[in-house]
């Protein structure tokens, strides 16, 4: 892994781990295990004090001259139930909106306000598709979920379709969550994920994409499907 390459050239490294078992097998030089959900290595969104404490704990591992070092971050702010909210259930939620395109239009002003308020920083962008063309990503995901041929100008053909589907899901989730954080500045992780997976049309679309991938019986697609719906 890259950490070992850097260490061999005299650069000390540290890292944050979300999966203890994986880190125990890989044995990076220094790692801080954090008991947070996937996608939240620094903990709660909009909690800079907590995030600073996590980073400080990770950087303090640089004082260790020998390794591998694996330490646990002491603050466990989420229960198991909270962490489970970070992924979709296996069943679609019927009593929520069904028009993802309408949701995008409704949320766009809040997303743009979020980006402006944060100096242009955003988690959106892995697909390299402008957010004003995200309806195209929605159409792509819907076609994939229904088993239809994909004829989308948004799809970069240099990227395998399953991977681009995953990236599309990631961009849409980031768009929704940043818009929601602008709407509800004090919202907790639990509230944000509860809203995303229980209160949006996007959640049912992502479940349909996940189910389509799982139905192929391909372990590689199963791994991608896990990322789509969490």
N, C-alpha and C positions, 0 to 999 in steps of 0.2 A: 504494500500500500504506500501511498505518497508520503505518509509520515516517516516511514523507515528510510525512504530515499533522502528526505530532508535531513534526517538525523545522521545519516552516513556522511553528509557534507557539512556537519557541524552546526545544523540549525535545530534547536530544541522545539518540540511540537507538543501541543495539547489538543484535546478533542472533547466533545460532548456525546454521550451515548444515550440512545433511547431504548436500546435492546441489550440488556446485560448479557444474555446468553451468547449473542453474536460477538460482543466485545471480548468476552472471556475466551472465545475460540480464536479470534483474530489477533489478540494481544497487541494493541497499539502501544507505543511507548508510555503515553499518559492519557487517561480517559476519566471523565467525570460522568458517572451514571446519574441521570435525572429521572425521577418518577413522574414524567409528564406524558401526555398523549402524543402520538405521531404528529409531526408538523409543528410542535410547540417546544422546541429544545430549550427555550429560555423561559418557559412557563406562560403565565397569563398575559394575554394581549393587553396593551395599554397599562402595563404595570412596570414602569422603568426601574423602580427601586428593586423589585424582584429580579428583573433581567440583569441589572448591574451586579447583584449578589451572585447570580449564577455564573456570569462571566468572570467575576473576581475569583470564585472558587476554582474555575477551570484554569485560570492563569496562575493561580497559586501552585498548581501541580508542576509548573516549570521549575520550581525550586528543588524538585526531586531529581537527583542526578542519575539514579539507576532505576530501571523498570523491568518489566512493564508494571505500571501503576494503574489500578482501577479503584476509584473511591466513589462512595455514594453521596449525592447531594442530600443534606439533612432535612430540607423542608419538603414535606409531602402535602401539597395543597389540594390535591384531587383525591376523591374516593374512587374505587373501582367503577362505581356507577357513573361517575362523571366522565371517566376515560372512555367508557363504552358509548357515550353520547357522540364521540368523535367519528363514528362511522354509521353508515346507514343500516337500518334493520333489514331483514330478509323480505319484508312485506311492504308493498307500496302503501302509502298513506292516502286514503280516498278523499278525505275532506279538506283538500288544499287546492289552490289554483292549478290550472292545467296549461296555461299559456306562458311558456318560458319567454317568448319574444316580448310579450307585454311586460313581464317582470323586468327584463333588461332595460326597456325604455323607462320604466318607473324608477329604477335604481340608478340609472346613469348619472343624473345630476349629483346624487350623493357620492358616487364613486369619484367623479371629477372634483368635487369639493375636497374629498379625502386626499387625493393626489396633490392638489394645490396646497392644502394645509401641511403636507409633509414634504414640501420641497421637490415634488416630482417623484418621490420614492413610492414604489408599489411592488407587490409580489406578482402582479399580472405581467405577462410578457414571454412566457416560455414558448408559446406557439409562434411568436413574432407577428401575430395578427393584431391589427389595431382594434382597440376595444369597440370602436364604432362599427366594426364589421363582425361583432360577436354573434349576430343573428345567423351568420353563415356557419359558425361553429355549432350552433344549436341545430341547424338543419343537418349538418354532417353527423352529429351524434344521433339524431332521430333516425336518419337513414341507416346508420350502422345498427342501431337497436332493432330495427325492423327487417334487417337482412337485405336491404336494397343496395343497388350499385351506388358507389360513392363517386359523384361527379361534382366536386367542390373546388372552387378557385382558391379557397383558404388552405387546402391541404398541400403542404410542401411534399412533393413526390420523392424527395431525397430521404424522407423519414418514413419508416414502415407505418402502415395505417394503424395498427394497434397502439404503437407508441404515440402517434399523433392524436389518437382518440384520448389517450391518457393525458397528454398535455392540454388538450382542449378542455377536459374536465377540470384540470388543475387551474387553468386560467379563469374559467367561469366561477369556480368556487372562490378563488381569490377576489374576483370582481364583486361577487355577492357579499363576502364577509367584510371587505373594506367599505363597501357602501353601507352595510349595516352598522359598522363601527362608527361611521360618520353620523348615521341616524340616531344611534344609541351610544353615545360616548362612554357611558358607564357600564355597558353590558359586559357580563362575565363570560368566560369561556363556555360555561354550561348554557347560558342564554343564547349565545351566538350559534352554537352547534345545534341546540334544540330548535332554534328558528330555521336554520338551513335544512335540517333533515326532517322536520315535521311541519314546516309552514311554507314551503316553496314548491313551485312546479318543477324547478330544476332537480330537486331530490328524486322525484319519480322518474325523470328522464335518466338520471345517472344510475338508478337501480335497474332500469331496463337495459342500459348499456352493459352494466355488470353482469346481468343474467344472460345476455347474449354471449358474452365472452366465456362465461362458465360453461355454457351449453356446448362449446366446441370440444371439450375434453382434452384441452392442451394445457399442461402445467405452466407453460410460459404465459399463456393468456390468463390463467387463474391468478398469477402473481400481479399482472397488470390490472385485472378486475378488482383485486383487493385495494389497489391504490385509487381506482376510479371512485369507489363508494366509501371513502373514509375521509 
